Amino acid sequence: MNDRIARAALTRLFEPNDSVGRTLVGRLGAYAALRLATGAQPAHTIPDVTAEELADALKRWAPRVPDLDPEKDLATIERLGGGFLIPGDEHWPTGLDDLPDAPLGLWYRGNIGNGIPDPSNCAALAGSRDCTSYGAAVTGDIAYSLAQRGICVIAGLAYGIDAHAHRAALAGSTGEGPATIAVLAGGLDRDYPSGNADLAAAIRSNGLTLSELPLGAAPTRARFLYRNRIIAALAGVTCVVEARWRSGALNTAHHAETIARHVAAVPGSVHSVIWVLSTLMRWTPRICCVNDVHD
């Protein structure tokens, strides 16, 4: 219980990309790391963390310490129909263990009874928020077909490709296991974007919305980009449908490749024999069907 409460508190104290905080947890454990980070235990020398880095981190964390109330956060998420997973729990997604910077914990809302499938039974779909009609149609075909085959579709609840993927997966659901799971970049007490709140509720009816961030945390660009590593780790393959050169979808694909997951992309037109044949000729074992897709 101390470990669970400490990890819940640390999700509010540390940003997901806080390397100093992550090192403290790795060296000391969550409970001791929390005591040191909040000043309940005197600061001392930590391997891999210089005195200057630790001093800077303590100043960075200090303004957040008064807001720590993990017992309240855990009670609130329970009232919202969810909970908080930590490594070692029955439903902890083992795919996250492949990340060098795995989340300290995972907040969830929805039907945890269906669990979180192994990456071999999950596929992530990513793409542009302002997708084309072609991108929307292809995403729908892929997600529906995956769900029909019992493959859980992972996406980020955003407008565009994400939303089309979630909706099509729900439409194709066989009722066995979660059809789709959404990973958010903010607290689960607020579905973001708000225009997809009804979609989020539908996802939770037999699947889950997940976040490594605590209740009340606002989504930011940095949190979106760091959230993408979770999407990539949950899935055995990440498929980019449409993406700009510097998009979050390509960031997700990069995370997937980094942890040796398969990466795929939709070619110019899946309905064109010329496109399909030319793409297959350029196929590589790790990245398949990749070409320049502009939107």
ABEGO torsion letter per residue (X at the ends): XAAAAAAAAAAAABBAABAAAAAAAAAAEAAAAAAAAAGABBBBBBBGBBAAAAAAAAAAAAAAAAABBAAAAAAAAAAAGBBBBBBGBAABBAAAAABABBBABBBBBEBAAAEBBBAAABBBBBEBABBBAAAAAAAAAAAAAAAAAGBBBBBAGBBEAAAAAAAAAAAABAGBEBABBBBBABBAABBOBAAAAAAAAAAAAABBBBBABBBGBBBBAAAAAAAAAAAAAABABBBBABBBABBAAAAAAAAAAAAGBBBBBBBABAABAAAAAAAAAABBAABBGBBBBBX
